[in-house]
Amino acid sequence: MDAIHIVIEMRLGTGSNISFIEMPIVVSYRNRLKQLMKKSNLYNYYRFSTIGNIRMNTETRIEHLKDKLLSDVFLEGRGLGNEIPFWIFDYPPEDEHLVRHSIKRIEEILKSNSINFIEIDLYELCLEIIDSKIKFEKVIEFEKKRGSDELLKKLRIILKQDTVKKVITRRLSVCGNVEVVFLTGIGKAWPMIRSHSILNNLQPVWGNTPLLAFYPGVYNNTELNLFGKFEDGNYYRAFRIINEEEA
């Protein structure tokens, strides 16, 4: 596939300076992440940003996470009352590559323990939905004629919340007896879709299956802050899965 680029207007910090980042929306599968991280300023943003509220080392928190995911308390949703089993593992965005590698290792551990899981990459999901609605040649033509801002608006219409919800629930039903759901690609999917909107829309149709969202930013049990820079909306129905006091 050819690359479709969209210029994202990002306000960094609280100042008035505006930085324009060229982010590939659609590229070949093999090179997509490489181009995204290395051809734009977002690579440096992921790699060098700092988040003050996450004190425990990410590697240490991942080790705690591995143990928790195998526990009956997590798998059976014990101690949550009537709350939906939505969990968030937040982490500094500069640890993105570490977390991606760790997710693959965690998935191997789940397989070895005969725990059925599914990983839903929001970015890949967005590409699939766009591909099913409009030919990529048309998308490129639209961007040339109307500009990147209008393209982003168009993509957000295609990726409306109900559509994303239906695709996710359909995928779960096809997979059968799923015991754990991983939600990844949240940072890559921004700004096409926002994680708190997805979680809000899944709540009414969700059952007892634990869902764990890997979130590059900060979650304090009430607010989501993407990359530690952008307010992603209030959200209080999920639990921060590994807290510092658990170490």
C-alpha positions as CSV (number, residue, x, y, z in Angstrom):
1,M,0.0,0.0,0.0
2,D,1.1,3.6,-0.6
3,A,1.6,5.8,2.4
4,I,-1.1,8.2,3.3
5,H,0.2,11.1,5.4
6,I,-1.7,13.3,7.7
7,V,-0.4,16.5,9.2
8,I,-1.4,16.6,12.9
9,E,-1.5,19.9,14.7
10,M,-0.1,19.2,18.1
11,R,0.1,21.7,20.9
12,L,3.0,20.7,23.1
13,G,2.7,21.6,26.7
14,T,0.7,24.7,27.7
15,G,2.5,27.2,25.4
16,S,1.3,28.5,22.1
17,N,4.0,26.9,19.9
18,I,2.6,24.5,17.4
19,S,4.6,21.6,16.0
20,F,3.4,19.8,12.9
21,I,4.1,16.1,12.7
22,E,3.8,14.0,9.6
23,M,2.3,10.7,10.6
24,P,1.7,7.8,8.2
25,I,-1.9,6.6,8.4
26,V,-1.5,3.7,6.0
27,V,1.8,2.1,5.0
28,S,3.0,-1.4,4.2
29,Y,2.6,-3.7,7.1
30,R,6.3,-4.5,7.4
31,N,7.5,-0.9,7.5
32,R,4.5,0.9,9.1
33,L,5.8,1.2,12.7
34,K,9.4,1.9,11.5
35,Q,8.2,4.8,9.4
36,L,5.9,6.1,12.1
37,M,8.5,6.2,14.7
38,K,11.6,7.3,12.7
39,K,10.3,9.6,10.0
40,S,8.6,12.0,12.3
41,N,9.2,14.0,15.5
42,L,7.0,11.5,17.3
43,Y,9.9,9.1,17.5
44,N,11.8,11.5,19.7
45,Y,8.6,12.2,21.6
46,Y,8.1,8.5,22.4
47,R,11.8,8.0,23.2
48,F,12.6,10.9,25.4
49,S,9.4,12.1,27.1
50,T,9.2,12.0,30.9
51,I,6.2,11.4,33.1
52,G,6.6,12.3,36.7
53,N,3.7,10.3,38.3
54,I,5.0,6.8,37.3
55,R,7.7,6.1,39.9
56,M,8.2,2.4,39.6
57,N,10.5,1.2,36.8
58,T,8.4,-0.1,33.9
59,E,10.4,-3.4,33.8
60,T,9.5,-4.0,37.4
61,R,5.9,-3.2,36.8
62,I,5.8,-5.6,33.9
63,E,7.1,-8.4,36.1
64,H,4.3,-7.7,38.6
65,L,1.9,-7.7,35.6
66,K,3.0,-11.1,34.5
67,D,2.1,-12.6,37.9
68,K,-1.2,-10.7,38.2
69,L,-2.4,-11.9,34.8
70,L,-2.1,-15.5,35.8
71,S,-3.9,-15.0,39.1
72,D,-7.5,-16.2,39.6
73,V,-8.2,-12.8,41.2
74,F,-7.6,-11.2,37.8
75,L,-9.0,-13.9,35.5
76,E,-12.2,-14.3,37.6
77,G,-12.7,-10.6,38.3
78,R,-12.7,-11.1,42.1
79,G,-13.0,-8.1,44.4
80,L,-14.5,-5.7,41.7
81,G,-18.0,-5.8,43.0
82,N,-20.3,-5.1,40.1
83,E,-17.7,-3.1,38.2
84,I,-16.7,-4.1,34.6
85,P,-13.3,-5.8,34.5
86,F,-11.5,-3.0,32.6
87,W,-7.9,-2.6,33.5
88,I,-5.2,-0.1,32.3
89,F,-1.5,-0.6,32.3
90,D,-0.1,2.9,31.8
91,Y,3.6,3.5,31.1
92,P,6.0,6.2,29.9
93,P,5.8,6.6,26.1
94,E,9.6,6.3,25.9
95,D,9.2,2.7,27.0
96,E,6.9,1.9,24.0
97,H,9.3,-0.6,22.4
98,L,9.9,-2.3,25.8
99,V,6.2,-2.7,26.3
100,R,5.6,-4.1,22.8
101,H,8.3,-6.7,23.2
102,S,6.9,-7.5,26.7
103,I,3.4,-8.0,25.4
104,K,4.7,-10.7,23.0
105,R,6.4,-12.4,25.9
106,I,3.3,-12.2,28.1
107,E,1.3,-13.7,25.3
108,E,3.7,-16.7,25.2
109,I,3.2,-17.1,29.0
110,L,-0.6,-17.1,28.6
111,K,-0.3,-19.7,25.9
112,S,1.9,-22.0,28.0
113,N,-0.7,-21.7,30.8
114,S,-3.6,-22.6,28.4
115,I,-5.2,-19.2,28.8
116,N,-7.2,-18.0,25.8
117,F,-6.6,-14.4,24.8
118,I,-7.0,-12.0,22.0
119,E,-5.0,-8.9,21.2
120,I,-6.8,-6.1,19.5
121,D,-4.5,-3.4,18.0
122,L,-6.6,-0.3,17.6
123,Y,-4.4,1.1,14.9
124,E,-4.6,-2.1,12.8
125,L,-8.4,-2.1,13.5
126,C,-8.7,1.5,12.2
127,L,-6.9,0.5,9.0
128,E,-9.1,-2.5,8.4
129,I,-12.3,-0.4,8.9
130,I,-11.0,2.3,6.6
131,D,-10.1,-0.3,4.0
132,S,-13.6,-1.8,4.1
133,K,-15.3,1.6,3.6
134,I,-13.2,3.4,1.0
135,K,-10.5,2.6,-1.5
136,F,-7.1,4.0,-0.5
137,E,-6.7,5.6,-3.9
138,K,-9.8,7.7,-3.0
139,V,-8.4,8.6,0.3
140,I,-5.2,9.9,-1.3
141,E,-7.2,11.8,-3.8
142,F,-9.4,13.3,-1.1
143,E,-6.3,14.5,0.9
144,K,-4.8,16.1,-2.2
145,K,-8.0,18.0,-3.0
146,R,-9.2,18.9,0.5
147,G,-6.1,18.8,2.7
148,S,-5.0,16.7,5.7
149,D,-7.3,18.4,8.2
150,E,-10.3,17.5,6.2
151,L,-9.0,14.0,5.7
152,L,-8.7,13.5,9.5
153,K,-12.3,14.6,9.8
154,K,-13.3,12.2,7.1
155,L,-11.5,9.3,8.8
156,R,-13.1,10.1,12.2
157,I,-16.5,9.9,10.5
158,I,-15.6,6.5,9.1
159,L,-14.3,5.4,12.5
160,K,-17.4,6.4,14.5
161,Q,-17.7,4.8,17.9
162,D,-20.5,2.4,17.1
163,T,-18.6,1.0,14.1
164,V,-15.5,0.3,16.1
165,K,-17.6,-1.2,18.9
166,K,-19.3,-3.6,16.5
167,V,-16.0,-4.7,14.9
168,I,-14.5,-5.5,18.3
169,T,-17.5,-7.4,19.6
170,R,-17.8,-9.3,16.4
171,R,-14.1,-10.3,16.6
172,L,-14.6,-11.5,20.2
173,S,-17.7,-13.6,19.2
174,V,-15.7,-15.3,16.4
175,C,-12.9,-16.2,18.7
176,G,-15.1,-18.1,21.1
177,N,-14.1,-18.6,24.7
178,V,-11.8,-15.6,25.3
179,E,-10.4,-15.3,28.8
180,V,-8.4,-12.1,28.4
181,V,-8.5,-9.2,25.9
182,F,-5.4,-7.0,25.3
183,L,-6.1,-3.6,23.8
184,T,-3.0,-2.2,22.2
185,G,-2.0,0.4,19.5
186,I,-3.7,3.2,21.5
187,G,-0.9,5.7,20.8
188,K,-0.7,4.8,17.1
189,A,-4.4,5.2,16.6
190,W,-4.5,8.7,18.0
191,P,-5.8,11.1,16.9
192,M,-8.1,9.0,14.6
193,I,-9.8,7.6,17.7
194,R,-9.5,8.1,21.4
195,S,-9.2,5.3,24.0
196,H,-11.7,6.7,26.5
197,S,-14.4,6.8,23.9
198,I,-13.8,3.2,22.9
199,L,-13.9,2.1,26.6
200,N,-17.1,4.0,27.2
201,N,-18.8,2.5,24.3
202,L,-17.8,-1.1,25.1
203,Q,-19.1,-0.9,28.7
204,P,-22.8,-1.5,27.9
205,V,-22.1,-4.6,25.9
206,W,-19.2,-6.1,27.8
207,G,-19.4,-9.2,29.9
208,N,-17.0,-10.6,32.5
209,T,-13.9,-11.0,30.3
210,P,-11.0,-9.0,31.7
211,L,-9.9,-6.3,29.2
212,L,-6.4,-4.8,29.7
213,A,-5.5,-1.6,27.8
214,F,-1.8,-0.8,27.3
215,Y,-1.8,3.0,27.6
216,P,1.3,5.2,26.7
217,G,0.7,7.9,29.2
218,V,-0.7,8.4,32.6
219,Y,-3.9,7.0,34.2
220,N,-4.7,8.0,37.8
221,N,-8.0,6.1,38.1
222,T,-10.0,9.2,37.1
223,E,-8.2,10.8,34.1
224,L,-6.3,9.6,31.0
225,N,-3.4,11.7,29.8
226,L,-2.0,10.5,26.5
227,F,1.8,10.6,26.2
228,G,1.8,12.6,29.5
229,K,0.9,15.6,27.4
230,F,-2.6,15.4,26.0
231,E,-5.8,15.1,28.1
232,D,-7.6,12.1,26.7
233,G,-10.8,12.5,28.8
234,N,-12.1,11.6,32.2
235,Y,-12.5,7.9,32.8
236,Y,-13.1,6.2,36.1
237,R,-14.5,2.8,35.3
238,A,-11.2,1.1,34.8
239,F,-8.6,0.0,37.4
240,R,-4.9,0.8,37.2
241,I,-3.6,-2.8,37.2
242,I,-0.2,-2.2,38.8
243,N,0.3,0.5,41.4
244,E,3.5,1.4,43.0
245,E,2.4,0.3,46.5
246,E,2.1,-3.2,45.2
247,A,5.8,-3.5,44.7
